Amino acid sequence: MFEEKPQVEQEVFATEGEPPFGAVQSVENDYIVVYIENAGVVSIDASHVIKVHDGKVLVDIAGMPEAVRVKILHAHDAEEG
């Protein structure tokens, strides 16, 4: 369960102060569905949601499956170069 419930269309961040990697598409009881830029849609368990504030969702990527972490960490690769 969420301490504070995320809302659809809120931006999702792995680190405070960094650009968002995606946006919430839907909110379920124990997970959120997030569109990750340049990677598609993933489910993120509520246990990884650290904080919801000021229209932002902050998540802890440390315990997420490797495939999801890689998508998050490379969300902005297409913008570089």
QUIZIDA-V814259 format. One record per pair of residues at least 12 apart in sequence whose C-alpha atoms are under 8 Angstrom apart, sorted by sequence separation. I is the first residue (numbers start at 1). J is the second residue. D is the distance in whole Angstrom. If there is no record, write none. Layout:
BEGIN
[[I,J,D] [I,J,D]]
END
This chain:
BEGIN
[[11,23,4] [12,24,7] [22,34,6] [23,35,5] [31,43,6] [32,44,5] [48,60,5] [10,23,6] [11,24,6] [22,35,5] [23,36,7] [31,44,5] [32,45,7] [48,61,7] [9,23,5] [10,24,6] [22,36,4] [31,45,4] [32,46,7] [8,23,8] [9,24,5] [21,36,6] [22,37,5] [30,45,6] [31,46,5] [48,63,8] [8,24,5] [9,25,6] [21,37,6] [30,46,5] [48,64,8] [7,24,7] [8,25,5] [30,47,8] [6,24,8] [8,26,5] [7,26,8] [8,27,7] [7,27,7] [44,64,8] [6,27,7] [5,27,8] [12,34,8] [6,32,8] [42,68,7] [2,29,8] [1,29,6] [2,30,7] [1,30,5] [1,31,8] [39,71,6] [36,71,7] [36,72,7] [39,75,7] [38,75,6] [37,75,5] [38,76,7] [36,75,6] [37,76,7] [38,78,7] [16,58,7] [13,56,7] [15,58,7] [2,46,6] [11,55,7] [12,56,6] [13,57,6] [14,58,6] [15,59,8] [1,46,6] [2,47,8] [10,55,6] [11,56,5] [12,57,5] [13,58,5] [14,59,5] [1,47,8] [6,52,6] [10,56,6] [11,57,6] [12,58,6] [13,59,6] [14,60,6] [2,49,8] [4,51,7] [5,52,7] [10,57,7] [12,59,7] [14,61,7] [4,52,6] [6,57,7] [21,72,6] [22,75,8] [21,75,6] [21,76,7] [14,72,8]]
END
